[in-house]
Amino acid sequence: DVKVTQSSRYLVKRTGEKVFLECVQDMDHENMFWYRQDPGLGLRLIYFSYDVKMKEKGDIPEGYSVSREKKERFSLILESASTNQTSMYLCASSPPPLGYTFGSGTRLTVV
Amino acid sequence: GDSVTQMEGPVTLSEEAFLTINCTYTATGYPSLFWYVQYPGEGLQLLLKATKADDKGSNKGFEATYRKETTSFHLEKGSVQVSDSAVYFCALIRNDYKLSFGAGTTVTVRA
């Protein structure tokens, strides 16, 4: 069964910390995505990547960066965590153009 | 830009009741349309999809028809079960192959 695995289900971090959220897929997909999910706002795209070492900003990239050194791994980085980044973070991968597979999500709390 | 609007919840139903969740879209051209479901504590799963006008997607007793004339993709199920309690997201795929989601509708089915 194909999988997208996010390394942590729950994280608690302090304001100002550098935070890494890891995502690994085993489907050899070119496309990978990071979304955040907030009540009443649905899912909003933070960053995406179409290939190794390639990244593009999504709709809400401010305060985030990403890294894709290997095809199967896509990391989301919060350079200096803030309380307004408390959210559920969802990683997804897809072969172009359809067929998104999502991970189980990481619920991040910044205190 | 391309977007979807879905009815706000929460929706509470009794078992065996009829469920409808409205979804309308705004897009240039004719995007593919999706319904995703998120069960408690899990990531998103693709429920059904339709890729062109008049297509009907169906899965697990749920159905949705791509209506070009009303720019709609309403989700329906004739007899819900407690296990259908979840958050449902309408989505479309944009020209750049990224998904754009609605805000989500929380459905609770009571025994």
Chai-1 contact restraints between the chains, C-beta under 6 A:
chainA,res_idxA,chainB,res_idxB,connection_type,confidence,min_distance_angstrom,max_distance_angstrom,comment,restraint_id
A,G40,B,A103,contact,1.0,0.0,6.0,A-B,restraint_1
A,G42,B,F101,contact,1.0,0.0,6.0,A-B,restraint_2
A,G42,B,G102,contact,1.0,0.0,6.0,A-B,restraint_3
A,G42,B,A103,contact,1.0,0.0,6.0,A-B,restraint_4
A,G42,B,G104,contact,1.0,0.0,6.0,A-B,restraint_5
A,L43,B,F101,contact,1.0,0.0,6.0,A-B,restraint_6
A,L45,B,K98,contact,1.0,0.0,6.0,A-B,restraint_7
A,L90,B,G43,contact,1.0,0.0,6.0,A-B,restraint_8
A,P96,B,Y97,contact,1.0,0.0,6.0,A-B,restraint_9
A,P97,B,Y97,contact,1.0,0.0,6.0,A-B,restraint_10
A,F102,B,G43,contact,1.0,0.0,6.0,A-B,restraint_11
A,F102,B,L44,contact,1.0,0.0,6.0,A-B,restraint_12
A,G103,B,G43,contact,1.0,0.0,6.0,A-B,restraint_13
A,S104,B,E42,contact,1.0,0.0,6.0,A-B,restraint_14
A,S104,B,G43,contact,1.0,0.0,6.0,A-B,restraint_15
A,G105,B,G43,contact,1.0,0.0,6.0,A-B,restraint_16
